[in-house]
């Protein structure tokens, strides 16, 4: 453990200089978490609006509500690259009604990274497409957790994973994409984690960064959905 001695000095500074000293610059290489503001979320199809709360969930900066247009499929684009952070993770929380079957496609710069289907009876099916991140094959490892407890794990040659993702629980479903070619889907107390067989190679080639700028969300089978939060995690450049 390093010991450090602190010498405290008291000076009287001019007001302007004092204000400058209170403003600290970002530390290069420091781990950061940043919320994505509503202004960085735009309609890809249909229309969007910002409301204080959605489906009983209050959003600190406002909830995004995406509604379908003529094609019946609401969609949004979440711009997460601001140039100041080497993004290692992007995460969104989505609320979709479970009244009838629906699907959710998640894209990076317009290319699908994972597709999900809900049968309206509690069962979810997830099909990752890690080639979007640069994988040479379709194989991936997966595990299902209940809270912190792993319930089961296996390997897929590319077949979708089916699981009971607390489908009857109304509330946000979190979708996260990581720079090591991992996709995580959390709903209620259930969590599915899928990692490409090429994850280590992808992480090495990308330098531990998601080299994309936009995360897309598109829903079929529901006329609207909400985004209650969106954030990135990474390190300052």
C-alpha positions in Angstrom: 0.0 0.0 0.0 1.4 3.4 -0.9 1.4 6.1 1.7 0.7 9.7 0.6 1.2 12.9 2.5 -1.1 15.7 1.6 -0.1 19.4 2.1 -3.1 21.7 2.3 -2.5 25.3 1.3 -5.1 28.0 1.4 -5.0 30.8 -1.2 -7.4 33.5 -2.3 -8.1 33.1 -6.1 -9.8 35.5 -8.4 -13.4 34.3 -9.2 -12.6 33.5 -12.8 -9.6 31.4 -12.0 -11.5 29.6 -9.2 -14.2 28.6 -11.6 -11.6 27.2 -14.0 -10.0 25.1 -11.2 -13.3 23.5 -10.4 -13.6 22.1 -13.9 -11.6 19.0 -14.3 -10.6 17.5 -17.6 -11.3 13.8 -18.4 -8.5 11.5 -17.4 -7.2 9.5 -20.4 -7.7 5.8 -19.9 -10.1 6.2 -17.0 -13.2 3.9 -17.0 -16.4 5.8 -17.7 -20.1 5.1 -17.8 -22.2 7.6 -19.8 -25.9 7.8 -20.4 -27.0 8.3 -24.0 -29.2 11.4 -24.1 -32.6 11.3 -25.8 -31.3 13.7 -28.5 -29.0 10.9 -29.7 -31.9 8.5 -30.3 -33.8 9.1 -33.6 -36.6 7.3 -35.5 -35.4 4.8 -38.0 -39.0 3.9 -39.0 -42.3 5.4 -37.8 -42.0 8.2 -35.2 -40.6 8.8 -31.7 -41.5 11.0 -28.7 -40.1 11.7 -25.3 -42.3 11.3 -22.2 -41.5 11.4 -18.5 -42.6 7.8 -17.9 -43.6 4.7 -19.8 -45.5 1.6 -18.6 -45.1 2.8 -15.0 -41.3 3.4 -15.4 -40.0 6.9 -14.8 -37.0 7.9 -16.8 -34.6 10.5 -15.4 -34.0 12.1 -18.8 -37.2 11.1 -20.4 -38.4 7.8 -21.9 -38.3 7.3 -25.7 -41.6 5.9 -27.2 -41.2 4.6 -30.7 -44.4 4.1 -32.7 -44.9 2.3 -36.0 -45.5 4.0 -39.3 -47.0 2.6 -42.5 -44.9 -0.6 -42.3 -46.2 -1.4 -38.8 -42.7 -1.8 -37.4 -41.4 0.8 -35.0 -37.7 1.3 -35.0 -35.0 3.6 -33.6 -31.3 4.4 -34.1 -29.2 5.0 -30.9 -26.1 7.0 -31.7 -23.6 5.9 -29.1 -20.2 7.0 -30.5 -19.3 10.5 -29.3 -15.5 10.4 -30.1 -14.4 10.9 -26.5 -14.8 7.3 -25.3 -13.4 3.9 -26.5 -16.7 2.1 -26.2 -16.4 -1.4 -24.7 -20.2 -1.9 -24.0 -23.4 -0.4 -25.2 -26.6 -1.3 -23.3 -30.3 -0.4 -23.7 -33.4 -1.1 -21.7 -36.5 -1.8 -23.9 -40.1 -2.3 -22.9 -42.4 -4.2 -25.2 -46.0 -5.4 -24.5 -46.2 -9.2 -24.1 -49.9 -9.3 -25.1 -49.0 -11.0 -28.4 -46.1 -12.6 -30.2 -43.4 -10.1 -31.3 -39.8 -9.9 -32.4 -36.9 -7.5 -31.8 -34.0 -7.1 -34.2 -30.8 -5.4 -32.8 -28.4 -4.0 -35.3 -25.0 -2.3 -35.3 -24.6 0.2 -38.1 -27.5 -1.4 -39.9 -26.3 -5.0 -39.7 -28.1 -7.4 -37.4 -26.2 -8.6 -34.3 -29.1 -10.5 -32.6 -32.7 -11.3 -33.4 -35.2 -12.2 -30.6 -38.7 -13.6 -30.6 -41.3 -13.7 -27.8 -44.2 -16.1 -28.1 -46.4 -14.1 -25.6 -46.4 -17.1 -23.3 -43.0 -16.5 -21.5 -40.6 -18.2 -23.9 -37.9 -16.2 -25.7 -35.7 -17.3 -28.6 -32.4 -15.5 -29.3 -30.3 -15.9 -32.5 -27.0 -14.0 -32.5 -25.1 -13.2 -35.6 -21.6 -12.6 -34.5 -20.3 -12.2 -38.1 -21.4 -8.6 -37.7 -18.6 -8.2 -35.2 -16.1 -10.0 -37.5 -16.5 -13.7 -36.4 -15.4 -16.2 -39.0 -18.0 -18.8 -38.0 -21.4 -19.1 -36.4 -20.4 -21.0 -33.2 -20.9 -19.5 -29.7 -21.0 -20.4 -26.1 -24.1 -19.6 -24.0 -25.2 -19.7 -20.4 -28.4 -18.9 -18.6 -28.4 -17.3 -15.1 -31.1 -16.8 -12.5 -29.7 -13.8 -10.6 -26.1 -14.7 -10.0 -26.7 -18.5 -10.2 -25.8 -20.2 -13.5 -28.6 -22.6 -14.4 -27.3 -24.2 -17.5 -24.7 -23.6 -20.2 -23.8 -25.2 -23.6 -22.4 -24.5 -27.0 -24.3 -23.8 -30.2 -23.1 -24.2 -33.8 -25.3 -21.4 -34.7 -28.7 -22.6 -33.6 -30.9 -20.2 -31.7 -31.2 -20.4 -27.9 -34.6 -20.9 -26.4 -35.3 -20.1 -22.8 -37.9 -18.8 -20.3 -36.7 -15.3 -19.9 -39.3 -14.2 -17.4 -41.5 -13.5 -20.4 -44.6 -12.8 -18.3 -42.8 -10.2 -16.2 -43.6 -6.7 -17.4 -40.6 -4.5 -17.2 -37.5 -3.5 -19.2 -35.5 -6.1 -21.1 -31.9 -5.1 -21.2 -29.8 -5.8 -24.3 -26.0 -5.3 -24.1 -23.3 -5.8 -26.7 -19.7 -6.0 -25.7 -16.4 -5.5 -27.6 -15.4 -9.2 -26.9 -18.3 -10.4 -29.1 -20.6 -11.1 -26.2 -24.3 -10.3 -26.3 -26.3 -10.3 -23.0 -30.1 -10.3 -22.7 -31.6 -9.7 -19.2 -35.3 -9.8 -18.4 -36.7 -9.9 -14.9 -34.3 -12.1 -12.9 -33.2 -14.2 -15.9 -30.1 -13.5 -18.0 -28.8 -15.1 -21.2 -25.1 -14.5 -22.1 -23.8 -15.6 -25.5 -20.1 -15.2 -26.6 -18.7 -16.0 -30.0 -16.1 -18.7 -30.4 -14.0 -16.0 -32.1 -14.4 -13.6 -29.1 -10.7 -13.4 -28.2 -9.6 -12.8 -31.8 -12.3 -10.1 -32.3 -11.3 -8.4 -29.1 -7.6 -8.4 -30.2 -8.4 -7.1 -33.7 -10.7 -4.3 -32.4 -8.4 -3.2 -29.6 -11.1 -3.8 -27.1 -13.5 -1.3 -28.8 -16.9 -1.5 -30.5 -16.0 0.0 -33.8 -19.5 1.1 -34.6 -21.5 4.3 -34.1 -25.2 3.3 -34.1 -27.2 0.6 -32.4 -30.6 -0.1 -34.1 -33.7 -1.5 -32.5 -36.6 -2.6 -34.7 -39.8 -4.4 -33.5 -42.3 -6.5 -35.4 -45.7 -7.6 -34.0 -46.2 -4.6 -31.7 -47.2 -1.1 -32.7 -44.9 0.6 -30.2 -42.2 0.1 -27.7 -40.3 2.2 -25.1 -36.6 2.8 -24.3 -36.2 3.6 -20.6 -32.4 3.9 -20.6 -29.4 3.7 -22.9 -25.7 3.9 -21.9 -22.2 3.1 -22.8 -19.2 2.0 -20.9 -15.6 2.3 -21.9 -12.4 4.3 -21.3 -11.6 7.9 -22.1 -9.5 8.4 -25.2 
